[in-house]
Amino acid sequence: MLLVIISGATRAKNQSNTAKIIEAFRKGYESKGHTTEVWYLADRSQWEMARAAFYKNDNILFALPLYVENIPGSMLEFLETIEKKKEAGTKIAFLLQGGFPEASQLRCCETYLETLPAMLGCEYAGTLLKGDMFGLSLVDDKQRVKALQPFEEMGKRFAKTHSFNKEEVNQFAGPEFFPKGVLRGFHLIGRHIQRIFMNKIAKSLGCKQKLDVRPYGHI
Ligand SMILES: Cc1cc2nc3c(=O)[nH]c(=O)nc-3n(C[C@H](O)[C@H](O)[C@H](O)COP(=O)(O)O)c2cc1C
């Protein structure tokens, strides 16, 4: 079966965490004898073909990063150009990933995504959720392979039913909230280590000052 994957990420394919996750997921899915085609909305020249693929096929997956608690604006813009399908039978699933680690961060967007397929004349086939993906493009290859392996596994599972099972997703997405002890540890030690790490990343990207600098703080 052909799965049409549409990436709602705004970053270009070579910089996008969503694109890396899609590659792992489709590898798992294709290992079960299926095929995929992927369209990237970050490249507006692909919109026409992504729309055509959406109309022509009935097995669709939108993969997207969480942006300010919901879907990226450019993906919303794309969705507004799609007409509702007149014939029943199309299933839409979603793969939603974000930067913050607690799954609770993704729930607001998940609730919206649950309502979206019906607006497009389609059936909802579940949403795979995962947080803590911010660093995916910043870690070394070994760590990236480790972080992406579970998505390959989920691609294999998706291949069985062409939908995501809510219980499996909840297990995959966890923790829903960090326990209090973990939060205390983060406030005491973790945030200082994270600050060093973030400043290093910023420096490597060309940032010349500390991230918490307040150039207009005296005003
Ligand atoms: C403008 C912007 C808003 C974001 N908002 C959230 C957010 O509300 N919650 C969250 O967990 N991550 C948020 N993130 C982090 C991204 O979801 C995360 O880094 C993701 O892996 C980026 O995927 P991409 O590289 O495909 O764009 C945001 C990132 C950006 C750039």
The ligand as an ORCA input file, in Angstrom:
! r2SCAN-3c Opt
* xyz 0 1
  C       8.711     28.990     16.315
  C       8.862     27.712     17.098
  C       7.903     27.368     18.028
  C       8.003     26.173     18.768
  N       7.047     25.875     19.691
  C       7.156     24.725     20.420
  C       6.159     24.411     21.412
  O       5.191     25.129     21.619
  N       6.331     23.277     22.122
  C       7.393     22.420     21.915
  O       7.469     21.386     22.586
  N       8.345     22.698     20.977
  C       8.247     23.831     20.232
  N       9.211     24.130     19.279
  C      10.308     23.167     19.048
  C      10.093     22.310     17.795
  O       8.832     21.678     17.792
  C      11.160     21.204     17.722
  O      12.465     21.753     17.809
  C      11.032     20.365     16.478
  O      11.856     19.216     16.592
  C      11.418     21.134     15.214
  O      11.205     20.327     14.072
  P      11.678     20.825     12.625
  O      13.187     20.852     12.669
  O      11.170     19.827     11.648
  O      11.093     22.186     12.434
  C       9.119     25.305     18.548
  C      10.091     25.668     17.609
  C       9.972     26.851     16.895
  C      11.048     27.226     15.899
*
